[in-house]
Amino acid sequence: MSAKKIVLVSPAHPLRGGIAASSERLAQALQESGKEVVIYSFSLQYPAFLFPGKTQYTDDAPPANLSIKTRLNSVNPFNWFAVGHQIARERPDQIIVRFWLPFMGPCLGTVLRVARFFSKKKIRVTALVDNIIPHEKRMGDSGFARYFVRSCDDYVVMSHSVGKQIEQFLKAPASGKRPPIRYAPHPIYDVYGTPLGKNAARELLDVPTDAPAVLFFGLIRKYKGLDLLLEALSQTPSIRAIVAGECYDDWAFYQGIIEANGLAERVHLHLGFVPTEQVRVFFSAADLVVQPYRTATQSGISQIAYQFEKPMVVTDVGGLPEIVKNGVSGYVVPPEPTAIAAAMRDFFEHERAAAMQQGVREEKKRFAWEHLVEQLEA
């Protein structure tokens, strides 16, 4: 009997970013479970006006043992019909499609409908949904999301809040039974290598080895609350912060906070996209990872922190409290500078590192890739 064939529609190499990296890891997990997997990725993911960064592409080597077809153009309807027809010719048993932004709704929704129309056998379409309502809203979001949602048979979400949002886009069926929405937490990012010694990592980043240090990692956008962390640092004079990531906002706003509070000596800036091989340096250098988000669904940053066994401070928004257990693997606090500062002070002044690292080791067992695979196949 031949292996079940899956087409995974998602960004992948040479595109960079967390969704591409995690989808490649998901494809590997599916193959390890005995499936045949083909990834259909994007030849054009974002037009320039939607991408504020320097480049959408990585210089990393392609992942080994994965079949990646770079086909989709997010803004060309003729391409959508052609790719849908190509996917139908793959004769998959299941399409798993990654969804994270309503802008992709017309493209992905059309590809799925065309693939089904031309397929010679029934294809089950499962959406793996990171976000359905974006953090930064634009005109047309609801219509685009609805068009996508109604092209799928079932859904897997990585936070319960996203599952509730999907429900508002589903038709009430005559049978009274809605399509299934299943939950699986975001698995651990285990693709960034092994930890370095903390002192060695800090020497690479020019951070004093004896100073308490927290890490803010990832894209810098308003909703991610870097300004809240900077304000919290003004209340915790002994703590340093490592800030690593590409800024998609006007950096002058954050620089103003640094200068107004005299933080220049305590904030170590590494502004730019962090290559895969450098990720472990930043997490190895930190004592504590801080995610001061104003809004969230789930976060891949938490899962990198789990991989490197770093306790976290997260805010009580979206699905973050589902990932971090307050007082065990870190702190869950309101998105306010005073609360963030209090958590950081408690961690360092009461020497919580050893106990919380043990909590992280226990909690990370919940985030196996096998669990996500099971929910996608359920």
Buried (B, 14 or more C-beta within 10 A) or exposed (E): EEEBBBBBBBBBBBBBBBBBBBBBBBBBBBBEBEBBBBBBBBBBBBEEEEEEBEEBEBEEEEBEEBBBBBBBBBBBEEBBBBBBBBBBEBEBBBBBBBBBBBBBBBBBBBBBBBBBEBBEEEBBBBBBBBBBBBBEEEEEBBEBBBBBBBBBBBBBBBBBBBBEBBEEBBEEEEEEEBBEBBBBBBBBBBBBBEBBEBEEBBBBBEBEEEEBBBBBBBBBBBBBBBBBBBBBBBBBEEBBBBBBBBBBBEEEEBBEBBEEBEBEEBBBBBEEBBEBEBBBBBBBBBBBBBBBBBBBBBBBBBBBBBBBBBBBBBBBBBBBBBBBBEEBBBBBBEBBBEBBBBBBBEBBEEEBBEEBBBBBEEBBEBBBBEBBBBBBBE
